[in-house]
Amino acid sequence: MTPRTGVTRKPVLAARDELALTFIGHSSFFVQIGGKNIVIDPNFAPWIFVLKRLRRPGLRLRDLPSIDAVLVTHAHFDHLHRPSLRAIARYTRWRSGKRPTIVVPHHVRDLVSSLGYGRIVELEWWERTKFGELEVTHVPARHWGARIVRDMHRGYGGYVLRSGKQSLYHAGDTAYFDGFHEIGQRLHPELALLPIGAYHPASYRAVHTSPEDAVQAFLDLKARWMVPMHYGSFRLSYEPVDEPLQRLRAEARRRKIEKRICVLDEGVTTFFG
């Protein structure tokens, strides 16, 4: 059996006024913003059903600080991974004595209600919640939110995080749509985390962005930096595993924005400012 690649590291902790991002893998990130510790779509799973994880998570759970909030973009198993969510809640309570908050789209509460979180916040598109100075806005996407075949009522989307001059957008899973322009106009995120994998065959682009779509989304947003995600960790579609980054870099060169694309190694904390 092919061994997993990738290196696990310890994150660097940021000062209160710093924005720091650590890529865990797939669509999972540890975000330090506005003095808060946030995890988005955490997934530390070695397997998702029959899908083996190809690259190790960039962080170990025990190397994270106490987490203030977890954001989940939608209920698909590679984004809402219940064992990872439960472990974060349990670990934070052990470290700090406090239970973190979890933020989910509408009609997802029942999937996380037994995982040990102190507060569950369900949001509709454009609704907001706050953690001290940090404001989190749930924003639209073009995807779907069902956990299983018959529960299409569940919500889905991305999040924009803002604290003072610091701002970050995590798109979740999405196809290209005109909502990127609206998100950029309304919320002006500086840093955009955009998915680039699971686009082949062509029918998959109805719900996922190709690398070229992601570059166009980045330009629509008018963000300062783009960080790619949703590639390399699990084989969810039929393009070669290395192809998404190759195509992203080629398109960035063609559009003359190479210096604004930040490809993060798993576990390496990067500061933006």
PyMOL commands that set and color helices and strands:
alter all, ss='L'
color gray80, all
select helices_A, chain A and resi 61-63+82-96+109-112+179-187+202-206+211-221+243-254+258-260
alter helices_A, ss='H'
color red, helices_A
select strands_A, chain A and resi 19-25+28-33+36-40+47-48+51-52+69-71+101-105+119-123+128-131+134-139+158-163+166-170+191-195+225-229+269-272
alter strands_A, ss='S'
color yellow, strands_A
deselect
rebuild
show_as cartoon
